[in-house]
C-alpha cells in the first residue's frame, strides 16, 4: 500500500460545557474546559495512521503553544509532519465550542489554515506527488483545493474530496476527483434539490459516496445498482469526528485495493467504533479493533 497524503486543516478545539447556550449579552458559568486536537484534515490523518496506514499531513500551524502541541500530537500518532509549515505571527486554527443542553455553538478561527495556499502547495509539491492518493476537505481555501485536485489529476495521483463544510464545487473539479464523499446536506449543496440521491449516484457510479449518518453509506456500482451499506450499531457516546473516521478508513481501504462495498463496510465499522469514545481523535479505532468488530457482526 502506498503513501496517503492529507492536505487540510489543523485546529485546536477548545470545548467548554455550560448548562445551556448563553443568550446575547449573558454570562454563564462554564466547566470542564478541554483543549482537544482537531481540524478535519488532521482528524482524517490521525484516523488513517491509527489504522496502520503510511500518512503524511500537509498544512500550516502557528508558532504558538497550540501549534507545537498539535504537531507533537500528529507525530505521536504516527503521522509524517515534515512538510507542515510553521507560520510566524499568525495563530494556529482554533474552534471554540460551547456545549449545553444537548446542543452546541461553534466559532472557528481559520488562522494558519488560510495559509495553506497555492504557494505552500508548490513548496511541498514533490512530497505531495509521491502519494498514491490524496484526501482533501473544505477547511482550507477553495482555490487551494482546486489547485491540488488539478495537480494530482495531471500526475496520476488519486483524490478523495470530502466536501465539508458544505460549499459548491465546480463541475470540472468533480470530474477530476476519484471519490467524492458528501453527507446528505453537502450533496444537496453540490447537486441541488431537483435531483434524488439515487439519480446523483447513478450519474457518478463508483465515485459519489453519500454518507447518511445512522443509516449508513450509499453509492452506485458500475452495474448501475445503488447499494446502501448499513451503519454499525453503536453505543454512542460522542459523534464528533465520526465522519472524519469514515473518510479516513474509506481512503485506507481503497488504497489497499478493496472493492467499494467492502471498503464502505470497513469505513462504517470504524466510524461506528469511533462514536463509542469521547473526542474526535481519542475515539478513533485501531485496525485490530475494526477487524474484530467486523468479525463479530
Order of alpha helices (4+ residues) and beta strands (2+ residues): beta-beta-beta-alpha-beta-beta-alpha-beta-beta-beta-alpha-alpha-beta-alpha-beta-alpha-beta-alpha-alpha-beta-beta-beta-alpha-alpha-alpha
